[in-house]
Every structure is written in structure tokens, then in C-alpha cells.
Amino acid sequence: MELAEQVIDVALAMDMWVFGGYVRDVIVRGQKKFGDIDLGCSDKKTNVEQFIRVLGTRFEVKSVRSRRFNDTKGYGRMSKGIKRVERFVINELHIDVVVFDGSFTDWCDEESVDFTSNLFYKTWDTQLGIRYAPGRFKHMANPIDELVKMTRAGIFERIWDGSDEHANHMHVLQICQRARDLVNRGFTFKGSLDRKSTRLNSSHITISYAVFCLK
């Protein structure tokens, strides 16, 4: 945990933000165990190479890999704004840095999150925020309170509707696998599925393509 906090401190000092599983599991749910660290930055504000060099003065940075995405095949087939991902390891801690083509506000406004439990972020001046209020949460006085309550209880909903023009079957399978991973970690899916689909909960998960084509 101490190593992760040190890496995050450096990132926040360089106008980056933290999102994904670390924020969900550690900051929201108060757990000590987490997978990797997902960091985001604007290509207009942060020099990722400099960030890695700064970390290299403190730690041994290994396995630096870079992957670029074009306009029709975004990061994870969801975000069109993420054009590059830098992946590296420090003492078995895996770190992904996603470089966004735009500002932090643009990243929040993209509305490309798959599940409610993955809406959270942390910046240098915000301990816990949400990228946007999806669907029914838009009408709540304080949507972040409800989202935090759900996530702490281990409940998540699907908020990506599959209507994006670049979405395809492989994209849907990826979302299904991410849902399975959450369920296998003890989360419960909350939501209504159509009659062609099988109910999704902590003991059984089968999501058909039709589920993600609803609405």
C-alpha cells in the first residue's frame, strides 16, 4: 500500500488523476487489497515520459510498454479520447497510464464508463469524485452518496448501453468478462434483464449480447 501511495502522490503532483479499481476498492470500500493502478492524464498537461523518469529516480521501473489506439478502436473499445497507454511495473505493482486527448473535464464528459462501481476518481484537490451522474442518478440531489453506498455494499449496475457506433461483439464480450470479474470478487449485479438473458448475480452470471443492446 505504501508504494502505491507514493506512486499516486507523484502522479497527482503532475496533474494526473487516479481511477478504476484502486479508487473503487481502496478509497471507496476501504480494502487493502487491489489489482493494479490506473492513472489518467491529459496529453496537453502531463509528460508521461517525464513522469516515468521521476519514478525511476525513486524506484526500479520495469517492463515499460506503450500501446496506441486510433479513432475507430479506442481504449478498451469504449473511450475514443484515450490514444495511448503506458504500462510498467514497480516491485510487482502494475501501473497503467492512459493518455487522454483532451482535458480532465473532457475525460469526465466522455461518459464511457461500463459500471456504476467504476465512476470514481481522485485528483490532487478531490479525494473522491465521480466522472458524471448516469441515468437515474442524474435526478438525485447527491448522486455520489448513492453510488458510494452501492459500491460499499458490493452492488453495481450496468450504465453503458452499447449504442456507440464502434461497439461490436468483442466489445460486449469484454464488458461481460469485466462483470464476471466483479461478481467473482463478491459483487452483485443489480438491474433488469430481458427474457432472453439469464439473471446475473453473485452465484451465477451469464450475459448475452442482447443484454447490452437494451435501451
Disulfide bonds with the S-S distance in Angstrom:
none
